[in-house]
């Protein structure tokens, strides 16, 4: 049994969706910031 199995063994399924949501929000924010910076240059 490795560390990841231990973590997901203790976390409820909802916690996984919270992590996924945070990752998606961060990615969208970074993409939006990069897009805005590109628009400002032009």
HELIX and SHEET records of a PDB file:
HELIX    1   1 UNK A    3  UNK A   10  1                                   8    
HELIX    2   2 UNK A   13  UNK A   41  1                                  29    
END                                                                             
